[in-house]
Amino acid sequence: MSVAARWTTLAACLLALLLGSLGAPRTASADAVQFCRANMNLVLSPFDVALSPFITAKDTYYGLTEVDDEILIKIVAAAPGYVWLTTVQIGGGVIRFAAGIFEFFPGAFTFFREGTTGPLYRSQDETWQMYNTEWGPCPIRFGSSYNTINEG
């Protein structure tokens, strides 16, 4: 990189800082919820995938004991249903990871604007989880059942 290009870049950065500091003063309104959610999705989605056999077993047991189907249907559908729900569970973990990627960069910019942005998908708020707590602005949830999203 030439010396002229470095000076031009430095001048552009200083000009941007000067113009940014000339804005009207206002109270701080940083919101870290979306950024925390993005990071939690990136970090904890592998746990959803790893725990999918256990979560699916719980969901299958619930379906076998609580749904009023004929006993023959329960017997025949138990094994294929377990396999199907496991793939749905793994897919939910992968989608959670992708949503973390999609929310990461916009979440970094929410520090500079007012208001909260809702999640890209609603599943984490409407499912049961093996572990669920709030740590400051960051929701820590893993072991989520993506199979029971529409219940309740």
FENQUIWO-V790035 format. One record per residue. N is the residue number from 1. D_CENTER is the distance of its C-alpha to the mean C-alpha in whole Angstrom. Layout:
# FENQUIWO-V790035
n=N d_center=D_CENTER
n=N d_center=D_CENTER
This chain:
# FENQUIWO-V790035
n=1 d_center=40
n=2 d_center=43
n=3 d_center=44
n=4 d_center=44
n=5 d_center=41
n=6 d_center=39
n=7 d_center=41
n=8 d_center=40
n=9 d_center=36
n=10 d_center=37
n=11 d_center=39
n=12 d_center=36
n=13 d_center=34
n=14 d_center=36
n=15 d_center=37
n=16 d_center=33
n=17 d_center=33
n=18 d_center=36
n=19 d_center=35
n=20 d_center=32
n=21 d_center=34
n=22 d_center=36
n=23 d_center=34
n=24 d_center=34
n=25 d_center=34
n=26 d_center=31
n=27 d_center=29
n=28 d_center=26
n=29 d_center=23
n=30 d_center=20
n=31 d_center=17
n=32 d_center=14
n=33 d_center=11
n=34 d_center=9
n=35 d_center=10
n=36 d_center=9
n=37 d_center=6
n=38 d_center=6
n=39 d_center=8
n=40 d_center=7
n=41 d_center=4
n=42 d_center=7
n=43 d_center=9
n=44 d_center=9
n=45 d_center=8
n=46 d_center=11
n=47 d_center=12
n=48 d_center=11
n=49 d_center=13
n=50 d_center=16
n=51 d_center=16
n=52 d_center=16
n=53 d_center=20
n=54 d_center=20
n=55 d_center=18
n=56 d_center=20
n=57 d_center=23
n=58 d_center=22
n=59 d_center=21
n=60 d_center=24
n=61 d_center=26
n=62 d_center=25
n=63 d_center=26
n=64 d_center=29
n=65 d_center=30
n=66 d_center=29
n=67 d_center=30
n=68 d_center=33
n=69 d_center=34
n=70 d_center=37
n=71 d_center=38
n=72 d_center=38
n=73 d_center=35
n=74 d_center=33
n=75 d_center=35
n=76 d_center=35
n=77 d_center=31
n=78 d_center=30
n=79 d_center=29
n=80 d_center=28
n=81 d_center=26
n=82 d_center=24
n=83 d_center=24
n=84 d_center=22
n=85 d_center=20
n=86 d_center=19
n=87 d_center=18
n=88 d_center=16
n=89 d_center=14
n=90 d_center=14
n=91 d_center=13
n=92 d_center=10
n=93 d_center=9
n=94 d_center=10
n=95 d_center=8
n=96 d_center=5
n=97 d_center=7
n=98 d_center=8
n=99 d_center=6
n=100 d_center=5
n=101 d_center=9
n=102 d_center=9
n=103 d_center=8
n=104 d_center=10
n=105 d_center=13
n=106 d_center=13
n=107 d_center=12
n=108 d_center=15
n=109 d_center=17
n=110 d_center=16
n=111 d_center=18
n=112 d_center=21
n=113 d_center=21
n=114 d_center=21
n=115 d_center=18
n=116 d_center=15
n=117 d_center=13
n=118 d_center=11
n=119 d_center=7
n=120 d_center=8
n=121 d_center=8
n=122 d_center=9
n=123 d_center=9
n=124 d_center=7
n=125 d_center=10
n=126 d_center=13
n=127 d_center=13
n=128 d_center=15
n=129 d_center=13
n=130 d_center=16
n=131 d_center=15
n=132 d_center=13
n=133 d_center=14
n=134 d_center=14
n=135 d_center=15
n=136 d_center=16
n=137 d_center=14
n=138 d_center=11
n=139 d_center=10
n=140 d_center=10
n=141 d_center=9
n=142 d_center=10
n=143 d_center=12
n=144 d_center=11
n=145 d_center=13
n=146 d_center=12
n=147 d_center=16
n=148 d_center=17
n=149 d_center=14
n=150 d_center=17
n=151 d_center=20
n=152 d_center=21
